[in-house]
Amino acid sequence: MLRRPSRRSLLQSTGLLVAGSASPGLALLAGCASTPAPMAESTMREMTAAEALSRIRSGRLFAEAYVGAMLDRAERLKSLDALITIDRAGAIEQAKKVDALRASGAPLPVLAGLPIVVKDNINTRDLPTTGGTAALHGVRPTANAPTLQKLIDAGAIVIAKANLHELAFGITSTNLTSFAGPVKNPYDRTRIPGGSSGGTAAAIAARIVPAGLGTDTGGSTRIPAALCGIVGLRPSVGDGGAERRYDGAGVLPISHTRDTVGPMGRTVGDVALLDAIITGEPPIFSAASLPGLRIGIPASFWAGLEPQLAAVMAQARARLASAGVLFVEVDLAGLAALNDKVSFPIALHEPIADIPAYLAATGVSGIGLREIAAGVASPDVKGAFGAIQGDVAGPGYADAIRVFRPQMQRLYADYFKANRLEAMMFPTTVAAAIAIDPVAGSGKFMLNGKEVETFATFIRNTDPGSNAGIPGLALPAGMTPGGLPVGLELDGPLGTDRRLIAIGLAFENVLGTLRPPSGI
């Protein structure tokens, strides 16, 4: 079931802007000395990030009570295997500081008291960064990743490191490492949450936290967002440099060309809030106007869908059309062939240099590709590292970077410009969450009466935009009759992240948010 959001604009609900502030995304907010009344855990867990921050700032909620309740929930839901390391002592200490600051009447940072989880391939100074793999189990970085540091500076509290597909090399989050385990989907614990940021998505969907950070190489924020019924953003990357929206340092990599950190949350508004803090740009308050909005519908992205998922997407499309969206049926001819020439040559060659460079920058000694590969527990990831060590993708790498990727980027740019499109819309995945395979970790599944490769099938729609470096936003479209979330994605021209978020806000106003998982 979908429900219409009751969220007011971010401006009203979070008070992010302070008159005369030069940096509205990092503005400080006045405290309040009133004493909060007790609040039920059931109320706290359903609050969005914006709602929680408003209550903490106004004095209606103690940060310590809120963070403590979320930590208690994390402990109760350990069987989801969404989290690898929980930091109760550190998180409570930070929450107490927020309450003391508020009681003193001093200004509060924008995110003061907001509990978040962080994918365990993003460096954290106070917690290990394991990558969900044995060889890195003892790695303790000396600094936070710059993107995370911006959230911490704004008052966010990291309560845990989130589980992931081992080394982020997969889309199921069926991690077979002994200290991690397969992440379960909160809507059906027998099914995958998607990956590789499956732990972050599962924790958000399970109401352990309202928001957090994942990473995305080929769909790793958007696929789990779709399968867990939340929102995930892949920001613009382009060719790196000025085109890259987020700093990528301090993150265990796959590919410097494709990797990016991405915010995840239960609402588009909460994702917009984190994006504003990370970029230092003014928060996005207003939804786009839908009447006459031109959105591309690429037929190849809509082909071969699971019937129940297709029905949900058709209904979502009809509702958006009734709200005034003008859908333009036009495909991207030749995209799939180009993507095949770009995807694996980059993803299987760049780790050869990128992972050792990360280890050196993080201060890790005595561990290299060989040691990491030797400790890999998940069969699909072990296979990928065999290909990396043999550099099977090396011969195609130069052409992928210099020839085929630029062709992809031109194809997308021409598609949006020639058809006067603000974005393109498609199902994030071609199927809803499938059963966990506790042996192979990835393998195959049945789709429309045919056995298909899990990895290739689930990244089909998310991978091309990743390779082109354009922004993508996944948000809930609805639920199947069996109660599984279905996600839709909006991809936009390079650098139009803020416009894409505004469109996402408008789509969410029409489609609503998903009911919480039952029984947890």
GUDREN-135038 format. One record per residue (C-alpha): residue number from 1; residue in one letter; z, x, y; chain. Coordinates in nm, 2 decimals. Each point is the difference from the previous one (the first is absolute). Example, Ala and Ser with C-alpha at 12.3 -4.5 7.8 and 13.67 -1.06 7.14 Angstrom:
BEGIN
{1, A, {0.78, 1.23, -0.45}, A};
{2, S, {-0.07, 0.14, 0.34}, A};
END
This chain:
BEGIN
{1, M, {0.00, 0.00, 0.00}, A};
{2, L, {-0.07, 0.11, 0.35}, A};
{3, R, {0.22, -0.07, 0.30}, A};
{4, R, {-0.09, 0.01, 0.36}, A};
{5, P, {0.19, 0.27, 0.18}, A};
{6, S, {0.26, -0.10, 0.25}, A};
{7, R, {-0.02, 0.34, 0.17}, A};
{8, R, {-0.03, 0.00, 0.38}, A};
{9, S, {-0.20, 0.28, 0.17}, A};
{10, L, {0.14, 0.35, -0.04}, A};
{11, L, {0.07, 0.01, 0.37}, A};
{12, Q, {0.23, -0.30, -0.03}, A};
{13, S, {0.16, 0.09, -0.33}, A};
{14, T, {0.06, 0.37, 0.04}, A};
{15, G, {0.00, 0.05, 0.38}, A};
{16, L, {-0.19, 0.33, -0.05}, A};
{17, L, {-0.11, 0.02, 0.36}, A};
{18, V, {0.22, 0.11, 0.28}, A};
{19, A, {-0.12, -0.04, 0.36}, A};
{20, G, {-0.14, 0.33, 0.13}, A};
{21, S, {0.01, 0.17, -0.34}, A};
{22, A, {-0.26, 0.28, -0.02}, A};
{23, S, {0.01, -0.02, -0.38}, A};
{24, P, {0.05, -0.36, -0.10}, A};
{25, G, {-0.02, 0.07, -0.38}, A};
{26, L, {0.30, 0.23, 0.04}, A};
{27, A, {0.19, -0.19, 0.27}, A};
{28, L, {0.38, -0.02, -0.03}, A};
{29, L, {0.17, -0.34, -0.02}, A};
{30, A, {0.33, -0.10, 0.16}, A};
{31, G, {0.29, -0.04, -0.23}, A};
{32, C, {0.25, -0.29, -0.02}, A};
{33, A, {0.37, 0.01, -0.06}, A};
{34, S, {0.05, -0.34, -0.18}, A};
{35, T, {0.13, -0.02, -0.35}, A};
{36, P, {-0.25, -0.13, -0.26}, A};
{37, A, {0.09, -0.29, -0.22}, A};
{38, P, {-0.02, 0.04, -0.38}, A};
{39, M, {-0.35, -0.05, -0.14}, A};
{40, A, {-0.10, -0.09, -0.36}, A};
{41, E, {-0.19, 0.25, -0.19}, A};
{42, S, {-0.26, -0.26, -0.08}, A};
{43, T, {-0.06, -0.03, 0.38}, A};
{44, M, {-0.01, 0.37, 0.05}, A};
{45, R, {-0.25, 0.07, -0.27}, A};
{46, E, {-0.25, -0.25, 0.13}, A};
{47, M, {0.00, 0.14, 0.36}, A};
{48, T, {-0.31, 0.18, 0.11}, A};
{49, A, {0.05, 0.34, 0.17}, A};
{50, A, {-0.05, -0.16, 0.34}, A};
{51, E, {0.26, -0.27, -0.07}, A};
{52, A, {0.26, 0.25, -0.13}, A};
{53, L, {-0.04, 0.23, 0.30}, A};
{54, S, {0.04, -0.29, 0.24}, A};
{55, R, {0.32, -0.11, -0.17}, A};
{56, I, {0.14, 0.35, -0.01}, A};
{57, R, {-0.08, 0.06, 0.37}, A};
{58, S, {0.14, -0.34, 0.11}, A};
{59, G, {0.32, 0.06, -0.18}, A};
{60, R, {-0.05, -0.27, -0.27}, A};
{61, L, {-0.02, 0.25, -0.29}, A};
{62, F, {0.18, 0.32, -0.08}, A};
{63, A, {-0.24, 0.28, -0.10}, A};
{64, E, {0.26, 0.11, -0.26}, A};
{65, A, {0.02, -0.34, -0.16}, A};
{66, Y, {-0.38, -0.04, 0.00}, A};
{67, V, {-0.07, 0.35, -0.15}, A};
{68, G, {0.29, -0.04, -0.24}, A};
{69, A, {-0.14, -0.33, -0.13}, A};
{70, M, {-0.34, 0.15, -0.05}, A};
{71, L, {0.15, 0.30, -0.18}, A};
{72, D, {0.19, -0.24, -0.23}, A};
{73, R, {-0.32, -0.18, -0.07}, A};
{74, A, {-0.18, 0.32, -0.08}, A};
{75, E, {0.27, 0.08, -0.26}, A};
{76, R, {-0.02, -0.34, -0.15}, A};
{77, L, {-0.38, 0.02, -0.03}, A};
{78, K, {-0.01, 0.35, -0.15}, A};
{79, S, {-0.18, -0.13, -0.31}, A};
{80, L, {-0.31, -0.05, 0.22}, A};
{81, D, {-0.02, 0.38, 0.01}, A};
{82, A, {-0.12, -0.03, 0.36}, A};
{83, L, {0.22, 0.28, 0.13}, A};
{84, I, {0.06, 0.36, -0.12}, A};
{85, T, {0.29, 0.11, 0.23}, A};
{86, I, {0.24, -0.23, 0.19}, A};
{87, D, {0.20, 0.15, 0.29}, A};
{88, R, {0.29, -0.24, 0.04}, A};
{89, A, {0.24, 0.25, 0.17}, A};
{90, G, {-0.26, 0.12, 0.25}, A};
{91, A, {-0.14, -0.34, 0.08}, A};
{92, I, {0.35, -0.15, 0.06}, A};
{93, E, {0.09, 0.29, 0.22}, A};
{94, Q, {-0.31, -0.06, 0.21}, A};
{95, A, {0.07, -0.38, 0.02}, A};
{96, K, {0.35, 0.06, 0.12}, A};
{97, K, {-0.13, 0.22, 0.28}, A};
{98, V, {-0.23, -0.29, 0.11}, A};
{99, D, {0.29, -0.24, 0.01}, A};
{100, A, {0.21, 0.24, 0.20}, A};
{101, L, {-0.28, 0.06, 0.24}, A};
{102, R, {-0.05, -0.37, 0.05}, A};
{103, A, {0.38, -0.06, 0.04}, A};
{104, S, {0.01, 0.26, 0.28}, A};
{105, G, {-0.27, -0.19, 0.19}, A};
{106, A, {-0.24, 0.30, -0.02}, A};
{107, P, {-0.37, -0.06, -0.05}, A};
{108, L, {-0.13, -0.04, -0.35}, A};
{109, P, {-0.32, 0.16, -0.13}, A};
{110, V, {-0.28, -0.24, -0.08}, A};
{111, L, {0.06, 0.01, -0.38}, A};
{112, A, {0.37, 0.05, 0.00}, A};
{113, G, {0.15, -0.12, -0.32}, A};
{114, L, {-0.33, -0.08, -0.18}, A};
{115, P, {0.02, 0.10, -0.37}, A};
{116, I, {-0.32, 0.14, -0.14}, A};
{117, V, {-0.12, 0.16, -0.32}, A};
{118, V, {-0.23, 0.30, -0.01}, A};
{119, K, {-0.25, 0.09, -0.27}, A};
{120, D, {0.12, 0.30, -0.19}, A};
{121, N, {-0.29, 0.22, 0.10}, A};
{122, I, {0.10, 0.00, 0.37}, A};
{123, N, {0.23, 0.28, 0.09}, A};
{124, T, {0.36, -0.10, 0.08}, A};
{125, R, {0.25, 0.26, 0.12}, A};
{126, D, {0.31, -0.17, -0.15}, A};
{127, L, {-0.15, -0.12, -0.33}, A};
{128, P, {-0.22, 0.17, -0.27}, A};
{129, T, {-0.37, -0.05, 0.01}, A};
{130, T, {-0.11, 0.00, -0.36}, A};
{131, G, {-0.35, -0.15, 0.00}, A};
{132, G, {0.13, -0.19, -0.31}, A};
{133, T, {-0.07, 0.31, -0.22}, A};
{134, A, {0.22, 0.23, -0.19}, A};
{135, A, {-0.10, 0.33, 0.15}, A};
{136, L, {0.10, -0.11, 0.35}, A};
{137, H, {0.32, -0.18, -0.10}, A};
{138, G, {0.22, 0.25, 0.19}, A};
{139, V, {-0.21, 0.04, 0.31}, A};
{140, R, {0.21, -0.06, 0.32}, A};
{141, P, {-0.21, 0.04, 0.32}, A};
{142, T, {0.16, 0.15, 0.31}, A};
{143, A, {-0.16, -0.25, 0.23}, A};
{144, N, {-0.12, -0.36, 0.01}, A};
{145, A, {-0.37, -0.07, 0.01}, A};
{146, P, {-0.10, -0.04, 0.37}, A};
{147, T, {-0.11, -0.37, -0.06}, A};
{148, L, {0.33, -0.09, -0.15}, A};
{149, Q, {0.19, 0.20, 0.26}, A};
{150, K, {-0.14, -0.24, 0.27}, A};
{151, L, {0.15, -0.30, -0.18}, A};
{152, I, {0.34, 0.18, -0.04}, A};
{153, D, {0.00, 0.10, 0.36}, A};
{154, A, {-0.05, -0.36, 0.08}, A};
{155, G, {0.31, -0.10, -0.21}, A};
{156, A, {-0.14, -0.08, -0.34}, A};
{157, I, {0.23, 0.07, -0.29}, A};
{158, V, {-0.15, 0.14, -0.33}, A};
{159, I, {0.20, -0.16, -0.28}, A};
{160, A, {-0.21, 0.13, -0.29}, A};
{161, K, {-0.30, 0.19, -0.12}, A};
{162, A, {-0.25, -0.23, -0.17}, A};
{163, N, {-0.16, 0.04, -0.34}, A};
{164, L, {-0.37, 0.06, -0.03}, A};
{165, H, {-0.28, 0.06, -0.24}, A};
{166, E, {0.07, 0.36, -0.11}, A};
{167, L, {-0.12, 0.24, 0.27}, A};
{168, A, {-0.18, -0.30, 0.16}, A};
{169, F, {-0.29, 0.04, -0.24}, A};
{170, G, {-0.04, -0.36, -0.11}, A};
{171, I, {0.01, -0.37, 0.09}, A};
{172, T, {0.25, -0.15, -0.25}, A};
{173, S, {0.33, 0.18, 0.09}, A};
{174, T, {0.06, 0.02, -0.38}, A};
{175, N, {0.18, 0.33, 0.04}, A};
{176, L, {0.11, 0.14, -0.34}, A};
{177, T, {0.21, 0.28, 0.15}, A};
{178, S, {0.36, -0.02, -0.14}, A};
{179, F, {0.18, -0.04, 0.33}, A};
{180, A, {-0.26, -0.25, 0.14}, A};
{181, G, {-0.13, -0.26, -0.24}, A};
{182, P, {-0.27, -0.27, 0.03}, A};
{183, V, {0.05, -0.21, 0.32}, A};
{184, K, {0.01, -0.37, -0.07}, A};
{185, N, {-0.15, -0.27, 0.22}, A};
{186, P, {0.27, -0.22, 0.14}, A};
{187, Y, {-0.21, -0.31, -0.05}, A};
{188, D, {-0.04, 0.08, -0.38}, A};
{189, R, {0.19, 0.29, -0.14}, A};
{190, T, {-0.25, 0.04, -0.29}, A};
{191, R, {-0.27, 0.08, 0.25}, A};
{192, I, {-0.10, 0.29, 0.22}, A};
{193, P, {0.08, 0.00, 0.38}, A};
{194, G, {-0.31, 0.21, 0.07}, A};
{195, G, {0.00, 0.35, 0.13}, A};
{196, S, {0.04, 0.27, 0.08}, A};
{197, S, {0.26, -0.14, 0.25}, A};
{198, G, {0.13, -0.25, -0.25}, A};
{199, G, {0.37, 0.08, 0.05}, A};
{200, T, {-0.02, -0.06, 0.37}, A};
{201, A, {-0.19, -0.33, -0.05}, A};
{202, A, {0.23, -0.12, -0.27}, A};
{203, A, {0.31, 0.07, 0.21}, A};
{204, I, {-0.14, -0.19, 0.29}, A};
{205, A, {-0.11, -0.29, -0.21}, A};
{206, A, {0.34, -0.01, -0.18}, A};
{207, R, {0.17, -0.03, 0.34}, A};
{208, I, {0.18, 0.34, -0.04}, A};
{209, V, {-0.14, 0.10, 0.34}, A};
{210, P, {-0.23, -0.18, 0.25}, A};
{211, A, {-0.23, 0.30, 0.05}, A};
{212, G, {-0.08, 0.36, -0.10}, A};
{213, L, {-0.25, 0.28, -0.03}, A};
{214, G, {-0.26, 0.06, -0.27}, A};
{215, T, {-0.31, 0.23, -0.01}, A};
{216, D, {-0.36, -0.09, -0.05}, A};
{217, T, {-0.28, 0.21, -0.15}, A};
{218, G, {-0.23, -0.26, -0.16}, A};
{219, G, {0.20, -0.32, 0.03}, A};
{220, S, {0.36, 0.10, -0.05}, A};
{221, T, {0.16, -0.21, 0.27}, A};
{222, R, {-0.24, -0.29, -0.02}, A};
{223, I, {-0.02, -0.05, -0.38}, A};
{224, P, {0.38, -0.03, -0.05}, A};
{225, A, {0.02, -0.21, 0.32}, A};
{226, A, {-0.25, -0.24, -0.16}, A};
{227, L, {0.17, -0.02, -0.34}, A};
{228, C, {0.35, -0.03, 0.15}, A};
{229, G, {-0.08, -0.26, 0.27}, A};
{230, I, {0.07, 0.22, 0.30}, A};
{231, V, {-0.19, 0.18, 0.28}, A};
{232, G, {-0.13, 0.35, -0.01}, A};
{233, L, {-0.19, 0.20, 0.26}, A};
{234, R, {-0.23, 0.30, -0.05}, A};
{235, P, {-0.05, 0.14, 0.35}, A};
{236, S, {-0.31, 0.18, 0.12}, A};
{237, V, {-0.06, 0.35, -0.13}, A};
{238, G, {-0.37, 0.06, 0.09}, A};
{239, D, {-0.08, 0.37, -0.01}, A};
{240, G, {0.36, 0.10, 0.08}, A};
{241, G, {0.11, 0.15, 0.33}, A};
{242, A, {0.00, -0.25, 0.28}, A};
{243, E, {-0.14, -0.27, -0.22}, A};
{244, R, {0.30, 0.01, -0.23}, A};
{245, R, {0.25, -0.26, 0.11}, A};
{246, Y, {0.31, 0.14, -0.18}, A};
{247, D, {0.12, 0.36, -0.05}, A};
{248, G, {-0.05, 0.09, -0.37}, A};
{249, A, {0.24, 0.30, -0.02}, A};
{250, G, {0.29, 0.00, -0.23}, A};
{251, V, {-0.16, -0.21, -0.27}, A};
{252, L, {-0.07, 0.11, -0.35}, A};
{253, P, {-0.38, -0.02, 0.01}, A};
{254, I, {-0.30, -0.10, -0.21}, A};
{255, S, {-0.26, 0.05, 0.26}, A};
{256, H, {0.02, 0.10, 0.37}, A};
{257, T, {-0.33, -0.18, 0.06}, A};
{258, R, {0.12, -0.34, -0.14}, A};
{259, D, {0.39, 0.00, 0.00}, A};
{260, T, {0.20, -0.19, 0.26}, A};
{261, V, {0.35, -0.14, 0.04}, A};
{262, G, {0.00, -0.38, 0.03}, A};
{263, P, {0.26, -0.26, 0.11}, A};
{264, M, {0.08, -0.29, -0.23}, A};
{265, G, {0.20, -0.32, 0.07}, A};
{266, R, {0.03, -0.37, -0.08}, A};
{267, T, {-0.18, -0.10, 0.32}, A};
{268, V, {-0.28, 0.13, 0.21}, A};
{269, G, {0.24, 0.00, 0.29}, A};
{270, D, {0.24, 0.24, -0.17}, A};
{271, V, {-0.29, 0.23, -0.09}, A};
{272, A, {-0.11, -0.01, 0.36}, A};
{273, L, {0.35, 0.09, 0.11}, A};
{274, L, {0.01, 0.32, -0.22}, A};
{275, D, {-0.36, 0.09, 0.11}, A};
{276, A, {0.11, -0.02, 0.36}, A};
{277, I, {0.29, 0.23, -0.05}, A};
{278, I, {-0.21, 0.25, -0.20}, A};
{279, T, {-0.28, 0.01, 0.26}, A};
{280, G, {0.21, -0.04, 0.31}, A};
{281, E, {-0.24, -0.27, 0.12}, A};
{282, P, {0.11, -0.34, 0.14}, A};
{283, P, {0.08, -0.25, -0.28}, A};
{284, I, {-0.26, -0.26, -0.08}, A};
{285, F, {0.15, -0.34, 0.10}, A};
{286, S, {-0.30, -0.24, 0.01}, A};
{287, A, {-0.21, -0.12, -0.29}, A};
{288, A, {-0.37, 0.00, 0.04}, A};
{289, S, {-0.18, -0.32, 0.09}, A};
{290, L, {-0.17, -0.13, -0.31}, A};
{291, P, {-0.27, -0.24, 0.13}, A};
{292, G, {-0.33, 0.19, -0.01}, A};
{293, L, {0.15, 0.31, -0.15}, A};
{294, R, {-0.28, 0.17, -0.20}, A};
{295, I, {0.12, 0.13, -0.34}, A};
{296, G, {-0.24, 0.15, -0.26}, A};
{297, I, {0.00, -0.12, -0.36}, A};
{298, P, {-0.15, 0.28, -0.22}, A};
{299, A, {-0.13, -0.16, -0.32}, A};
{300, S, {0.06, 0.30, -0.22}, A};
{301, F, {0.37, 0.00, 0.08}, A};
{302, W, {0.02, -0.36, -0.11}, A};
{303, A, {-0.18, 0.04, -0.33}, A};
{304, G, {0.16, -0.02, -0.34}, A};
{305, L, {0.34, -0.14, 0.11}, A};
{306, E, {0.26, -0.13, -0.23}, A};
{307, P, {-0.04, -0.38, 0.02}, A};
{308, Q, {0.35, -0.08, 0.11}, A};
{309, L, {-0.01, 0.26, 0.27}, A};
{310, A, {-0.35, -0.11, 0.11}, A};
{311, A, {0.14, -0.36, 0.05}, A};
{312, V, {0.28, 0.13, 0.22}, A};
{313, M, {-0.24, 0.20, 0.21}, A};
{314, A, {-0.24, -0.29, 0.04}, A};
{315, Q, {0.28, -0.22, 0.12}, A};
{316, A, {0.12, 0.27, 0.25}, A};
{317, R, {-0.35, 0.04, 0.12}, A};
{318, A, {-0.04, -0.38, 0.05}, A};
{319, R, {0.32, -0.02, 0.20}, A};
{320, L, {-0.10, 0.29, 0.22}, A};
{321, A, {-0.34, -0.16, 0.06}, A};
{322, S, {0.17, -0.32, 0.10}, A};
{323, A, {0.20, 0.20, 0.25}, A};
{324, G, {-0.33, 0.12, 0.16}, A};
{325, V, {-0.08, 0.33, -0.17}, A};
{326, L, {-0.37, 0.06, -0.03}, A};
{327, F, {-0.08, 0.16, -0.33}, A};
{328, V, {-0.32, 0.20, -0.01}, A};
{329, E, {-0.14, 0.05, -0.35}, A};
{330, V, {-0.14, 0.35, 0.00}, A};
{331, D, {0.04, 0.28, -0.25}, A};
{332, L, {0.01, 0.38, 0.03}, A};
{333, A, {-0.31, 0.10, -0.19}, A};
{334, G, {0.04, 0.33, -0.19}, A};
{335, L, {0.38, 0.04, 0.07}, A};
{336, A, {0.11, 0.02, -0.37}, A};
{337, A, {-0.25, 0.27, -0.08}, A};
{338, L, {0.11, 0.21, 0.30}, A};
{339, N, {0.37, -0.06, -0.08}, A};
{340, D, {-0.05, 0.14, -0.35}, A};
{341, K, {-0.13, 0.32, 0.15}, A};
{342, V, {0.30, 0.03, 0.23}, A};
{343, S, {0.31, -0.12, -0.17}, A};
{344, F, {0.08, 0.22, -0.30}, A};
{345, P, {-0.17, 0.32, 0.13}, A};
{346, I, {0.26, -0.01, 0.29}, A};
{347, A, {0.30, -0.14, -0.18}, A};
{348, L, {-0.03, 0.25, -0.30}, A};
{349, H, {-0.09, 0.31, 0.20}, A};
{350, E, {0.22, 0.00, 0.31}, A};
{351, P, {0.33, 0.00, -0.19}, A};
{352, I, {-0.08, 0.35, -0.12}, A};
{353, A, {0.07, 0.14, 0.35}, A};
{354, D, {0.19, -0.29, 0.15}, A};
{355, I, {0.29, -0.02, -0.24}, A};
{356, P, {0.08, 0.38, 0.01}, A};
{357, A, {-0.02, -0.02, 0.38}, A};
{358, Y, {0.25, -0.28, 0.01}, A};
{359, L, {0.24, 0.18, -0.24}, A};
{360, A, {-0.01, 0.31, 0.22}, A};
{361, A, {0.06, -0.20, 0.32}, A};
{362, T, {0.29, -0.18, -0.16}, A};
{363, G, {0.16, 0.32, -0.11}, A};
{364, V, {-0.05, -0.05, -0.37}, A};
{365, S, {-0.04, 0.32, -0.20}, A};
{366, G, {-0.07, 0.06, -0.37}, A};
{367, I, {-0.19, -0.32, -0.04}, A};
{368, G, {-0.37, -0.04, 0.01}, A};
{369, L, {-0.28, -0.22, -0.15}, A};
{370, R, {0.06, 0.14, -0.35}, A};
{371, E, {0.37, -0.08, 0.00}, A};
{372, I, {-0.06, -0.34, 0.14}, A};
{373, A, {-0.27, -0.08, -0.25}, A};
{374, A, {0.22, 0.12, -0.29}, A};
{375, G, {0.27, -0.25, 0.09}, A};
{376, V, {-0.21, -0.31, 0.06}, A};
{377, A, {0.12, -0.28, -0.23}, A};
{378, S, {-0.26, -0.27, 0.07}, A};
{379, P, {-0.32, 0.03, -0.21}, A};
{380, D, {-0.24, -0.11, 0.27}, A};
{381, V, {0.15, 0.25, 0.25}, A};
{382, K, {0.00, 0.28, -0.25}, A};
{383, G, {-0.38, -0.07, -0.05}, A};
{384, A, {-0.05, 0.02, 0.38}, A};
{385, F, {0.18, 0.33, 0.02}, A};
{386, G, {-0.21, 0.14, -0.28}, A};
{387, A, {-0.31, -0.09, 0.20}, A};
{388, I, {0.15, 0.16, 0.31}, A};
{389, Q, {0.10, 0.32, -0.17}, A};
{390, G, {-0.35, 0.03, -0.14}, A};
{391, D, {-0.15, -0.09, 0.34}, A};
{392, V, {-0.25, -0.23, -0.16}, A};
{393, A, {-0.07, -0.16, 0.34}, A};
{394, G, {-0.06, 0.33, 0.18}, A};
{395, P, {-0.38, 0.01, -0.03}, A};
{396, G, {-0.03, -0.34, 0.17}, A};
{397, Y, {0.26, 0.06, 0.27}, A};
{398, A, {-0.21, 0.16, 0.28}, A};
{399, D, {-0.26, -0.28, -0.02}, A};
{400, A, {0.27, -0.27, -0.01}, A};
{401, I, {0.15, 0.14, 0.33}, A};
{402, R, {-0.32, 0.10, 0.19}, A};
{403, V, {-0.25, -0.25, -0.12}, A};
{404, F, {0.12, -0.31, -0.18}, A};
{405, R, {0.32, -0.07, 0.19}, A};
{406, P, {-0.17, 0.01, 0.34}, A};
{407, Q, {-0.26, -0.24, -0.14}, A};
{408, M, {0.27, -0.24, -0.10}, A};
{409, Q, {0.16, 0.02, 0.34}, A};
{410, R, {-0.34, -0.08, 0.17}, A};
{411, L, {-0.06, -0.29, -0.25}, A};
{412, Y, {0.34, -0.16, 0.10}, A};
{413, A, {-0.05, 0.06, 0.37}, A};
{414, D, {-0.35, -0.15, -0.01}, A};
{415, Y, {0.12, -0.29, -0.20}, A};
{416, F, {0.26, -0.10, 0.25}, A};
{417, K, {-0.22, 0.06, 0.31}, A};
{418, A, {-0.32, -0.15, -0.13}, A};
{419, N, {0.17, -0.32, -0.11}, A};
{420, R, {0.24, -0.01, 0.30}, A};
{421, L, {0.30, -0.01, -0.24}, A};
{422, E, {0.36, 0.05, 0.10}, A};
{423, A, {0.09, 0.07, -0.37}, A};
{424, M, {-0.10, -0.07, -0.35}, A};
{425, M, {0.21, -0.21, -0.25}, A};
{426, F, {0.03, 0.02, -0.37}, A};
{427, P, {0.25, -0.03, -0.29}, A};
{428, T, {0.21, 0.31, 0.00}, A};
{429, T, {-0.02, 0.01, -0.38}, A};
{430, V, {-0.23, -0.18, -0.24}, A};
{431, A, {0.29, -0.12, -0.22}, A};
{432, A, {0.37, -0.08, 0.04}, A};
{433, A, {0.27, 0.22, -0.15}, A};
{434, I, {-0.06, 0.09, -0.36}, A};
{435, A, {0.25, 0.07, -0.28}, A};
{436, I, {0.17, 0.34, 0.00}, A};
{437, D, {-0.13, 0.24, -0.26}, A};
{438, P, {0.31, 0.21, -0.08}, A};
{439, V, {-0.20, 0.24, -0.23}, A};
{440, A, {-0.32, 0.09, 0.19}, A};
{441, G, {0.13, -0.08, 0.34}, A};
{442, S, {-0.34, -0.10, 0.12}, A};
{443, G, {-0.27, -0.06, -0.27}, A};
{444, K, {-0.21, -0.32, -0.01}, A};
{445, F, {0.04, -0.38, 0.03}, A};
{446, M, {-0.20, -0.31, -0.06}, A};
{447, L, {-0.18, -0.15, 0.30}, A};
{448, N, {-0.23, -0.30, -0.04}, A};
{449, G, {-0.03, 0.06, -0.37}, A};
{450, K, {-0.09, 0.37, 0.03}, A};
{451, E, {0.22, 0.31, -0.04}, A};
{452, V, {0.00, 0.20, 0.32}, A};
{453, E, {0.16, 0.32, 0.13}, A};
{454, T, {0.32, -0.08, 0.18}, A};
{455, F, {-0.03, 0.28, 0.27}, A};
{456, A, {-0.36, -0.04, 0.08}, A};
{457, T, {0.02, -0.38, 0.01}, A};
{458, F, {0.31, -0.02, 0.23}, A};
{459, I, {-0.13, 0.25, 0.25}, A};
{460, R, {-0.35, -0.15, 0.02}, A};
{461, N, {0.05, -0.17, 0.33}, A};
{462, T, {0.25, 0.23, 0.17}, A};
{463, D, {-0.16, 0.34, -0.08}, A};
{464, P, {-0.31, -0.01, 0.22}, A};
{465, G, {0.19, -0.06, 0.32}, A};
{466, S, {0.23, 0.28, -0.09}, A};
{467, N, {-0.28, 0.24, -0.04}, A};
{468, A, {-0.16, -0.11, 0.33}, A};
{469, G, {0.34, 0.05, 0.17}, A};
{470, I, {0.00, -0.35, 0.16}, A};
{471, P, {0.31, -0.21, 0.04}, A};
{472, G, {0.09, -0.27, -0.25}, A};
{473, L, {0.27, -0.27, 0.01}, A};
{474, A, {0.11, -0.19, -0.32}, A};
{475, L, {0.19, -0.33, 0.04}, A};
{476, P, {0.08, -0.29, -0.23}, A};
{477, A, {-0.27, -0.26, -0.06}, A};
{478, G, {0.21, -0.22, -0.23}, A};
{479, M, {0.12, -0.03, -0.36}, A};
{480, T, {-0.16, -0.08, -0.33}, A};
{481, P, {0.11, -0.30, -0.20}, A};
{482, G, {0.20, 0.24, -0.21}, A};
{483, G, {0.20, 0.12, 0.30}, A};
{484, L, {-0.17, 0.34, 0.06}, A};
{485, P, {-0.08, 0.12, 0.35}, A};
{486, V, {-0.36, 0.04, 0.12}, A};
{487, G, {-0.09, 0.22, 0.29}, A};
{488, L, {-0.29, 0.00, 0.25}, A};
{489, E, {-0.10, 0.31, 0.19}, A};
{490, L, {-0.15, 0.05, 0.34}, A};
{491, D, {-0.19, 0.33, 0.07}, A};
{492, G, {-0.11, 0.08, 0.35}, A};
{493, P, {-0.20, 0.26, 0.19}, A};
{494, L, {0.16, 0.34, 0.04}, A};
{495, G, {0.27, 0.00, 0.26}, A};
{496, T, {0.04, -0.37, 0.03}, A};
{497, D, {0.34, -0.01, -0.17}, A};
{498, R, {0.17, -0.20, 0.27}, A};
{499, R, {-0.27, -0.26, 0.01}, A};
{500, L, {0.02, -0.02, -0.38}, A};
{501, I, {0.37, -0.06, 0.02}, A};
{502, A, {-0.05, -0.28, 0.26}, A};
{503, I, {-0.25, -0.17, -0.23}, A};
{504, G, {0.25, 0.04, -0.29}, A};
{505, L, {0.26, -0.17, 0.22}, A};
{506, A, {-0.24, -0.29, 0.05}, A};
{507, F, {-0.09, -0.03, -0.36}, A};
{508, E, {0.37, 0.00, -0.10}, A};
{509, N, {0.06, -0.28, 0.25}, A};
{510, V, {-0.25, -0.21, -0.20}, A};
{511, L, {0.08, 0.11, -0.36}, A};
{512, G, {0.37, 0.05, 0.03}, A};
{513, T, {0.22, 0.24, -0.20}, A};
{514, L, {0.09, -0.03, -0.37}, A};
{515, R, {0.32, -0.15, -0.14}, A};
{516, P, {0.24, 0.26, -0.14}, A};
{517, P, {0.00, 0.09, -0.37}, A};
{518, S, {0.21, -0.24, -0.21}, A};
{519, G, {0.30, 0.11, -0.20}, A};
{520, I, {0.09, 0.32, 0.19}, A};
END
